[in-house]
Amino acid sequence: MNNLRSISTLNQSYPLSIAPMMDRTDRHYRYFMRQITRRTLLYTEMVTTAAILHGDHEKLLSFSPEEKPLVLQLGGDHPHHLATCAKIAEDWGYDQVNLNVGCPSDRVQNGNFGACLMAQPELVAQAIKAMQKVVQIPVTVKHRIGIDDRDRYEDMADFVRIVSEAGCQHFTVHARKAWLQGLSPKENRTIPPLRYQEVHQLKQEFPHLLIEINGGFKTLTEVKEQLQFVDAVMIGRAAYDHPYLFAIADQEIYGEKTPPLTRREVIEAMYPYLEYWLQKGVKLNSITRHLLELFAGQPGTKAWKRYISENAHLPGAGVEVLQQALEKVLG
């Protein structure tokens, strides 16, 4: 019952999220995005249960308080291991745990998790039940609309029914099927056609569940259109390629009154954070790589990206690189 209440609150609070993306949504990107949107729900990159069980928790799980609300996405298929990691996530302070049932990469398939788990809904249900048994935070699932030839609407609805009966109340649906063989992960994000109507149908058939849609969205106008049919919308690549599109998200999606920071103010707000990590030995370009598209679509964006790319990797590079890059784009 506690999870149901938490899910209800989550639904009311986070109709917009940024997708978990490997090599993209690390802690530095998330902190940067928090200067643009305070309310949008953020996700980590996928972290495998093996990494958490045998790795460095500080390196894998740490985040800045400013990044919250924040979801840890887990990759794995062993219910007990997933439960252990969900408990670690809760103790670490995450607001939610998400199970990856959508990634089609060979590496993920070899570990028997990601999209291939759509063919094993009973195993996913066992995992959800095991995780919910040990945590109070919401446990959610992100999955595809289908895999290979198991891609009828009825197949997806059967998956959702079985997993929801185990207690999952929040399903994020990437509205493209995945081919487990023959397409790369990148191709699986673009080649299979988007089938939004089937996600809308899922919400109609399961009105008591929180249904979130993902796949191909690039504007807040599209988000608002989708919110007529589903509970929430997740944006993926566009959030990385055009991060400033979220500048008005808090106002348009969440009803906030505070005006957004300008692009210059976003960068200036990053200076103390950059100084902190530079003092800890982090290379400037490991953070600034996430900032390159801040001026996407704006005059001067090429000069911005070129100056940072040519200078952020140099020995001793500091915040002056961004200060000088700002002058090139804004004058």
C-alpha positions in Angstrom: 0.0 0.0 0.0 2.9 2.3 0.7 4.2 1.9 -2.8 0.8 2.6 -4.2 0.7 5.9 -2.3 4.2 6.7 -3.5 3.3 6.0 -7.1 0.2 8.2 -6.9 2.4 11.1 -5.6 5.0 10.5 -8.3 2.3 10.6 -11.0 1.1 14.0 -9.7 4.6 15.4 -9.4 6.6 14.2 -12.4 4.7 14.2 -15.8 8.1 14.8 -17.5 11.3 13.0 -17.3 14.7 12.6 -19.0 15.5 9.1 -20.1 18.4 7.1 -18.7 21.2 7.2 -21.4 24.5 5.3 -21.3 27.5 7.6 -21.4 25.1 10.6 -21.2 23.2 10.9 -18.0 26.0 10.8 -15.5 26.1 13.0 -12.4 27.7 15.9 -14.2 25.0 16.0 -16.9 22.3 15.7 -14.3 23.7 18.6 -12.2 23.9 20.7 -15.4 20.3 19.9 -16.2 19.2 20.9 -12.7 20.4 24.5 -13.6 17.8 24.4 -16.4 14.9 22.5 -14.9 14.3 21.9 -11.2 11.3 19.7 -11.5 11.8 17.3 -14.3 12.5 13.7 -13.1 16.1 12.6 -13.8 17.5 9.1 -14.3 21.0 7.7 -13.9 22.7 5.7 -16.6 21.8 2.0 -16.3 23.9 0.3 -13.6 24.1 -3.5 -13.5 23.5 -5.4 -10.4 26.9 -7.1 -10.7 28.6 -3.7 -10.7 26.8 -2.6 -7.5 27.2 -5.9 -5.8 31.0 -6.1 -6.5 31.9 -2.5 -7.3 32.6 0.8 -5.6 29.3 2.3 -4.4 30.8 5.8 -4.0 31.8 5.8 -7.7 28.7 4.1 -9.0 25.9 5.6 -6.9 26.9 9.0 -5.5 25.1 12.1 -6.6 24.7 15.7 -5.5 21.5 16.5 -3.5 20.7 19.1 -6.2 20.1 16.3 -8.7 17.0 15.0 -6.9 14.4 13.9 -7.7 16.5 11.1 -9.1 15.9 7.5 -10.2 18.4 4.7 -10.3 18.0 2.4 -13.3 19.1 -1.2 -12.7 20.1 -3.8 -15.2 19.8 -7.4 -14.1 17.6 -10.5 -14.0 18.2 -12.2 -10.7 15.3 -11.3 -8.3 17.5 -11.5 -5.1 20.3 -9.5 -6.6 17.9 -6.8 -7.8 16.2 -6.7 -4.4 19.6 -6.2 -2.7 20.5 -3.4 -5.1 17.1 -1.8 -4.7 17.6 -1.7 -1.0 21.1 -0.2 -1.5 19.6 2.4 -3.8 16.9 3.3 -1.2 19.5 3.6 1.6 21.7 5.8 -0.7 18.8 8.2 -1.1 17.3 7.6 -4.5 13.7 8.5 -5.0 12.8 5.5 -7.2 14.3 2.4 -8.7 13.7 1.4 -12.4 14.3 -2.0 -14.0 15.6 -1.9 -17.5 13.6 -4.1 -19.8 14.3 -2.1 -22.9 18.0 -2.1 -23.9 18.6 -4.4 -26.9 22.4 -4.4 -26.9 24.3 -7.7 -27.3 26.2 -7.1 -24.0 22.9 -6.7 -22.2 21.3 -9.7 -23.9 24.3 -11.8 -22.9 23.6 -10.9 -19.3 19.9 -11.9 -19.9 18.5 -8.5 -19.0 17.2 -5.5 -20.9 14.7 -6.0 -23.7 15.0 -9.8 -23.9 13.2 -9.9 -20.5 10.0 -8.9 -22.3 9.9 -12.6 -23.3 10.0 -13.6 -19.6 7.3 -11.5 -17.9 7.0 -14.0 -15.0 10.7 -13.5 -14.2 10.2 -9.7 -14.3 7.2 -10.1 -12.0 9.3 -12.1 -9.6 12.0 -9.4 -9.6 9.5 -6.6 -9.0 7.9 -8.5 -6.1 11.3 -9.2 -4.6 12.4 -5.5 -4.9 9.1 -4.1 -3.5 9.3 -6.5 -0.6 12.5 -4.7 0.7 11.9 -1.0 -0.2 9.3 1.7 0.3 10.3 3.8 -2.7 8.5 3.1 -6.0 9.9 0.3 -8.2 9.1 0.8 -11.9 9.8 -0.8 -15.3 11.0 0.7 -18.6 10.3 -1.6 -21.5 9.8 -1.7 -25.3 6.5 -2.0 -27.1 7.7 -5.4 -28.2 10.6 -7.5 -29.3 11.3 -9.5 -32.5 8.1 -11.2 -33.6 6.6 -10.9 -30.1 5.4 -7.4 -30.9 1.6 -7.5 -31.1 -0.3 -5.2 -28.8 -1.6 -8.2 -27.0 1.9 -9.4 -26.2 2.7 -6.0 -24.6 -0.6 -5.9 -22.7 0.1 -9.5 -21.4 3.5 -8.4 -20.2 2.1 -5.4 -18.4 -0.7 -7.4 -16.9 1.6 -10.0 -15.4 4.1 -7.5 -14.1 1.5 -5.2 -12.7 -0.1 -8.1 -10.8 3.2 -8.5 -9.0 2.8 -4.9 -7.8 4.4 -2.6 -10.4 2.3 0.5 -11.0 4.5 2.6 -13.3 5.4 1.5 -16.8 7.6 3.6 -19.1 7.0 2.4 -22.7 9.5 3.1 -25.5 7.0 3.1 -28.4 9.3 1.3 -30.8 9.8 -2.5 -30.9 13.4 -3.8 -30.6 15.0 -6.3 -32.9 17.4 -8.3 -30.7 19.4 -9.4 -33.7 20.3 -7.5 -36.9 20.0 -4.0 -35.6 22.5 -2.0 -33.4 21.2 -0.2 -30.3 21.4 3.1 -32.3 19.4 1.6 -35.2 16.8 0.2 -32.7 16.2 3.8 -31.6 15.4 5.0 -35.2 14.5 2.2 -37.6 11.5 0.4 -36.0 8.4 2.7 -36.5 6.9 4.6 -33.5 3.6 3.2 -32.4 2.2 5.8 -30.0 -1.4 4.7 -30.4 -0.6 1.3 -28.8 0.8 3.1 -25.7 -2.4 5.2 -25.6 -4.4 2.0 -25.8 -2.4 0.5 -22.9 -3.4 3.5 -20.7 -7.1 2.9 -21.7 -6.9 -0.8 -20.9 -5.0 -0.2 -17.6 -6.4 3.1 -16.3 -5.2 2.4 -12.8 -1.6 2.2 -13.9 0.8 5.1 -14.5 1.7 4.8 -18.2 4.6 6.9 -19.4 5.5 7.2 -23.1 9.0 7.5 -24.6 10.3 7.7 -28.1 11.0 10.4 -30.6 9.8 13.4 -28.6 11.7 16.7 -29.3 9.5 19.5 -28.1 7.3 20.5 -25.1 4.4 21.0 -27.5 4.6 17.2 -28.2 4.8 16.5 -24.5 1.6 18.5 -23.8 -0.1 16.7 -26.7 0.8 13.3 -25.3 -0.3 14.2 -21.8 -3.9 14.1 -23.1 -3.5 10.3 -23.5 -0.9 9.2 -21.0 0.3 10.1 -17.5 3.8 11.1 -18.3 6.3 11.7 -21.1 10.0 10.8 -21.2 12.4 12.6 -23.5 15.7 10.9 -24.5 18.2 12.1 -27.1 16.6 15.5 -27.6 17.3 16.2 -23.9 21.0 15.8 -24.6 21.1 17.3 -28.1 19.0 20.4 -27.1 19.1 20.6 -23.3 17.8 24.2 -23.2 14.4 23.0 -24.5 13.8 22.2 -20.8 14.2 25.9 -19.8 10.5 26.5 -19.8 9.5 23.0 -18.7 9.0 24.0 -15.1 6.6 26.8 -16.2 4.8 25.0 -19.0 4.6 21.5 -17.5 4.8 22.1 -13.8 3.1 25.5 -13.5 6.1 27.2 -11.8 6.2 31.0 -11.8 10.0 31.6 -11.4 11.5 32.5 -14.8 14.2 30.2 -16.1 17.9 31.0 -16.1 19.4 32.4 -19.2 22.0 30.3 -21.0 24.8 32.6 -19.5 23.3 32.2 -16.0 23.2 28.4 -16.4 26.9 28.4 -17.2 27.8 30.8 -14.4 25.8 28.7 -12.0 28.1 25.8 -12.9 31.3 27.6 -11.9 31.4 26.5 -8.2 30.6 22.9 -9.2 33.4 22.9 -11.8 35.8 24.3 -9.3 34.9 21.7 -6.7 35.5 18.8 -9.1 38.6 20.3 -10.6 40.1 20.4 -7.1 39.3 16.7 -6.8 41.3 15.9 -9.9 38.4 15.6 -12.4 39.3 16.7 -15.9 37.3 19.7 -17.1 36.3 18.1 -20.4 34.6 15.2 -18.6 32.1 17.8 -17.4 32.1 20.3 -20.3 31.3 17.6 -22.9 27.7 17.7 -21.5 27.5 21.5 -22.0 28.4 21.6 -25.7 24.8 21.7 -27.0 23.5 24.4 -24.6 23.5 26.9 -27.5 22.1 24.4 -30.1 20.2 26.3 -32.8 21.6 29.6 -31.6 24.0 32.0 -33.5 27.5 31.3 -32.3 27.0 27.7 -31.2 29.8 26.4 -33.5 32.2 28.9 -31.9 31.1 27.8 -28.4 31.6 24.1 -29.1 34.9 24.6 -31.0 36.5 26.7 -28.2 35.5 24.3 -25.5 36.5 21.2 -27.5 39.9 22.7 -28.3 40.7 23.9 -24.8 38.9 21.9 -22.1 41.2 18.9 -22.4 44.4 21.0 -22.0 46.4 20.6 -18.8 45.3 23.0 -16.1 42.1 24.0 -18.0 39.6 25.6 -15.6 36.5 27.7 -15.6 38.2 30.4 -17.7 37.6 28.1 -20.7 33.9 28.5 -20.2 34.2 32.2 -19.5 36.0 32.8 -22.7 33.7 30.5 -24.7 30.7 32.5 -23.4 32.3 35.7 -24.8 32.6 34.1 -28.2 29.0 33.2 -28.3 27.4 36.1 -26.4 30.0 38.8 -26.6 
